[in-house]
């Protein structure tokens, strides 16, 4: 079990504990704010479990039917999550309004406040752990999961405020108000998850930071490297891909150019560990002497020289 799967299992365990405790206490007190928060935590359990399955599937190596691996399983899981999240948020809003219209009684105890405070603490710890590992590994599933638990911080805070206001005022309107706010937060979070997941399914380019790092690395390569063009990048789950045409001095033998290209691929892999890069070798477009001092690429004062890093196809 790798670090991504361990993080997902960690989230499942604690979210299940929180969901059970909040749901039990919410039913006893009749608070929709607490019940809605418990449903949010239960939803997190479901999503984290689905993410665990998606992460396991995406980590499988390429096979004859999936030459690029299974990375997009994470994106598909995130898209499915948005549908469930929107339904859950909508139901919370509907049930809260219905309870308020029926003027149902709410009876709070000290345990309502205790369980929400504990939930706040654990939601923060879970979200930070998932976000850290998600950023480190580039996992879209873990980033989506972290967003769930971040939204829990807001929903738990709202429920806690509702408990205090309702307890001291005796008005269940506050419970309705904050339950509806929780539902809205859940739906808004779904939109953020959907955006990132759909971008991955559409082969969206890699992050600006990684792309700048790649271009900077390529631009700094010395003779006989003579530039590059037709750079293309895309994302697939936690994996990122790039392919480009590398220009080498035309005086090089094909074996040497291939070896230089292989060294460049390994250097890129060390600089950006999650990247899978493919380099196509091309001869330099200039005709000149074959020394580094006379190379027209390395001495741009020549009128017929070409840019070092033409990146457009």
N, C-alpha and C positions, 0 to 999 in steps of 0.2 A: 504494500500500500504506500503510494507516494505522498508527498507533502500536501498536494491538492485534495486527495481523498481523505487524508487525516483531518484536514481543516473542515471539510464538508461533514464528516462524521461528528466532529466536535460540535458543530452548529446544530445538527439534528438532535443530539442528546440533550443539550441545554434548552433548546426551543421547545422540545416535547415536555420537559419539566415545567417550563413557564406556562405553556398553554394549558396544561392540566390544572395547575394551581389557580390561574386566573379564571378559567371557565367555572370551576367549582365555586369559588368565592363570589363570582359575578352572578351565578344562578341563585345563590343564597340571598344576596342583597337585592337582586333584581335590577342591577345597574347595567344598562346597555353599553355604557362607556367601557366598563370592565369586560363585559362579554365580547364587545367588538374588538377589544385589545387581545383577548384570548383567541378569537378567531383569526386575527392577524398573525399571532404566534403559531397557531395550528397551520395556517397557510405557509408560514416559513418552514415548518417541519416537512410539509409535502414538497415544497420547492427544493429544499436542501437535499431531500432524498432523491428527487428527480435529478438534481444536479450531480449527485454522487454517481448515479448510473450513467449520466452523460459524460462525466469526466473519465470514468472507467472505459467507456466506449471510445472516446476521443483519443485516449492514450494508446489504443491498439495500433500496431504498425500498419503500413500500407499493405494491401493485398491485391490480387489480380483484378478485383472489381473496383478498388478505390486506390488508385496510384498515388494520390496526394494525401492519403491517410483519412482519418475520420474527424478532423478538427471541427467541422461545421456542425457536428452533433451538439456542441455546446451552444451554438447560435440558435439552432432549432429548439433546444430546450428553453432558452431564454424567451423566444417568441411565444412558445406555449404558455410560459409563465404569465406573460402579459394578459392573455385571455382569462386565465383563472383569477388573476389579481383584479382585473376590471369587474368581473362578476362578483367577487367577494366584496369589493368596496361599494358596489351598487347595492348589494344586499344589506350591508351594514346601515347605509343611509335610509333605505326603505324600512327596515325593521325598527330603527330609532324613531322615525316619524310616526310609524304605526303605534308604537308604545306610548308616545307622547299624546297622540290623539285619543287613545283609550284611557289616558290618565292613570296608568298603572302605578302602583306604589313602589317606592325604592326605600330600602332600609339598609343603611350602611353600617359597617362595623369597622373596628380598627384594622382588621385583617385586609380589608380592601386597600387601605393605604399602604400597609406593609408589603403586600404582594406586588403592588405597582412600583414601589421604591426598589425592591429586589429585581424586578423585571427591568427597570431602567439601568441598573448596574450591569446586569448580564447582557443586555442588548448592546450596551456600549462595548463591552469586552469582546463579544462575538463579532460585531461589525468591524472593529479595528483589526482583529486577527484575520478575518476574511479579506478585508481590503488590502492589508499588507501582503498576504500571500497571493492575492489576485494580481496586484501590481507587479510583484516579483516574477510570477510565472506567466503573466499575460492572459490568465484564464478569464474568458468572458462570463462563464457560469459563476465563478466565485465573485466577480465584480457585481453581477446581478444579485447574488445572494447577500453581499455586503450592503447593497442598497436597500434590501428588504429590512435588514436589522437597523439600518440608519433611520428608516421611516418609523421603526418601532420606538425609537427614542422620542420622536415627536408624538406618536400616538399614546405612548405610556405617560408622557408628560401631560398631554391633554386630559387623559383619563384621571390622573392624579389631581389636576386642578378642578375637574368636574366633581370629584368626590368631595373636596374641601368646600367648594361653593354650594353644592347641593346640601351638604350636611349642615352648614351654618344658616343657609337661607330657607331650606325646606322646599325649594322650587326645583322640580325635575327638568325644567327648561334647560338648565346648565348641562345636565346629563345628555339631553338631546343635542344641544349645540356642539359639544365636544365630540360626541359620537359621530355626528355628521362631518366634523372636521377630520376625524380619523379616516373616514371613508374617502374623503376628498384627497387626503395625503396618499392613500393607497393607490387610488386611480392615477394620480400625478406620477407616482413612482413607476407605475406600469408604462407610462409614456416614455420615460427615460430609458427603461430597459428595452422597450421595443425599438427605439431609435438605434441603439448600439448593436442590437442583435441583427436588425435588418441591414445595417451597413456592412456587417460581416458577411451576410449571405449574398450581398451584391458585389463582393470582392472590392470593398472600399480600400483605398490606399492606406499604408501604415501611418503611424503617428508622425507628426511633423518632427518631433525630436529624433526618432529613429532614422527618418529619412535624411535629416541634416547630418546626423552622425555618419551615415553611409556615404553621402556625397563628400563630406569632409575627408573621410578615409581614402576614397578613390582619388580625390583631387591632390592628395599629398604624396601619391606614389611616384617614385623617381623613374628615370629612364631605365629600361626600354618601354615602360608603360607610357602611352601617348594620349590617353584620354578615354572617354567612354560616351556612349549614347544609347538611345532606346531603353532607358531605365524604366522598369515597371515594377510596381509593388502591390501586394494584396494581403488581406488578413483571412485567417480561417481558424476560428476558435482561439486557442492560445498560441497558435503558430502563425508566423508571418513569412511571406515569400517575396523574393525579388529575382528578377532576371535582367540582364543587361548585355550590351555588346562592348567588349573591352578592346581598345586599339593598342597594338604593340608594333614596335619598329618592324618594318617589313623585311629587314635583313635577318631577323631571327629565324632559326629553324623551327619547324612546327613542334618538335619535341620540347624545345626550350620554352616556346610560347605557352604550350600546354602546362608545363611545370610551373611557370610564373602564374598562370591563371589558377592553378590548384592552390598555390601558396596564398594567393589573394582571397580565395574562397575560405580557406582556413582562418585567415586574419579577420575576415568579416564575421565569421562564426564566433570567434573569441570576443570581438567587440560587441556583437549583438547576438547573444546565445540562442534566442528563440527564432532566429532567422535561418531560412533555407534559401540559399542563393545559387542561381545557375548563371554561368558566364559563357558567352559565345565569343570566340576569338576572331578578330578581324585585323588585317594589316593596316598600318597607319596610312592615311590618305595623302601624305606628303611624300615627295621624292627628294631625298637629300643625302648628305653624308651620314654615316652610321655611328658617329661618335656622339657622346652626350653633349659635348661642347658645341657641336654644330647642329644639333637637333633643332629644327624650326619650331617644334612644339614647346621645347624648354626655353626658347629664346623668341618670345612673341613679337619682338621688334621687326621680324621679317614680315614683309607685306602680304605674303601668301600663306601665313600660318593660320591654323584653325584653333578654336577654343579648346582648352584642356578638358573641360567636362560638359560637352553638349549632351544634355539629358533628354531632350525631346526626341520622340520617335522620328 
